[in-house]
Amino acid sequence: MTYSIVVFGCAANTADAQRLAGMYESRGYKRLDPDSSDIVTIVTCMIRQSAEDRAYALIRKLTKEKDKGRKVKIVVTGCLTGMAIHDASGIALTKLHARYPGVDEFLPIGEVGFENPSIRTHKTHALVPISNGCNNFCTYCVVPYARGKEISRPFDAIIKECRELVRNGYTEITLVGQNVNSYGSDLVMGGSTTDGGYRIGNTEIRPVYVKHLGKNRIPTLFPYLLDEVARIPGIVSVDFISSNPWDFSDELISVIAKNQTVSRVIHLPVQSGDAGILKKMNRWYTPSQYVHLVQKIRNSIPGVVFSTDIIVGFPGETKRAFENTVRLAQTVGFGKAYVAMYSVRPGTVAAKTMKDTIPYEEKKLRWTVLDDMINKNNLARGLYPKTKK
């Protein structure tokens, strides 16, 4: 038997696909291309409409081939399946089966465990998932619905995997999660020790708390994890994606500063430079707080470069609000920006409560302004940083 995997979307989906490959090959399957394999597994993404449309097009193409006599099993996993599986009523999954009758299996990615060794194509760089899911519920984002609540992998299991990767010749590690710098909050709240600490082997550590609005927000173990990975002998470079500004602690900044192996390109999604839009997005910071964080990081880490995510055309984004985003981008001086035009994501708060009234032409214009100002300008000057997003 043979298999193929087609991946849409982010680094987390790529890491999931590598684990899927490990599952198939542990069962004796051989990898081929999607045009000739017995099984085609599609790892779907619903973060952007364009990625979702490409996945739908592939499902329809394979279904037509199946109708014409090709013997192929179609497996769909990733965000599309996750959205349906997390609907407790079962209605969404029923509709999905009805909409795509050619699909043989809708596979929840959570059923593909970490006991399956990831099959990686790159020989020196490895994606290492540290958590899955998200608890933040930004109003535009499907991740909490598609992947569920944030669940952290055990600390020791991650370190063990990284050490094994080094023994197998890997020198670059990227730690992957929907919000890496809240890693471990569920482990700590699960009660590792009676007094609120967390035990790693014979050592007890105190979780890091990030203050938000004057209060301790959540406990996190990410600074400890990053420090531990960065100090593994043989590792040349450590990166991480993605992080939320409101969970970026002083302790995390210190860990990055003291470990030269940690990448000096930090991906810090801002999404908008307008206070009103950020509030509508349920992003828990103001533009000035974001800029202050950037300045604090720069003061501690010479030579740091920031990449970011920005959404243009979010409901209610006036021209003045967009101009605020342009000004913030000019102030920060991003090295790279992943700019997206807002698209309605089913099931999100924005889809339920906000009208998408900004015309596509205006969204495209705003996209072009930021892409030209940040990406094309930096590329022309030779300052376009390499990132692993």
Secondary structure, DSSP 4 states (H G I P E B T S, - for coil): -EEEEEE-SSHHHHHHHHHHHHHHHHTT-EE--TTT-SEEEEEE--SSHHHHHHHHHHHHHHHHHHHTT---EEEEEEHHHHHHHT-TTSHHHHHHHHH-TT--EE--GGGS-TTSPP--S-SSEEEEE-EE--S---TT--HHHHH-S-EEPPHHHHHHHHHHHHHTT--EEEEE-TTGGGTTHHHHHTTSSTTS-EEETTEEEPPEEEEETTEEEEEE-HHHHHHHHHTSTT--EEEEE---GGG--HHHHHHHHH-TTB-SEEE---B-S-HHHHHHTT-SS-HHHHHHHHHHHHHHSTT-EEEEEEEES-TT--HHHHHHHHHHHHHHT-SEEEEEE----TTSHHHHH----S-HHHHHHHHHHHIIIIIIHHHHTT-------
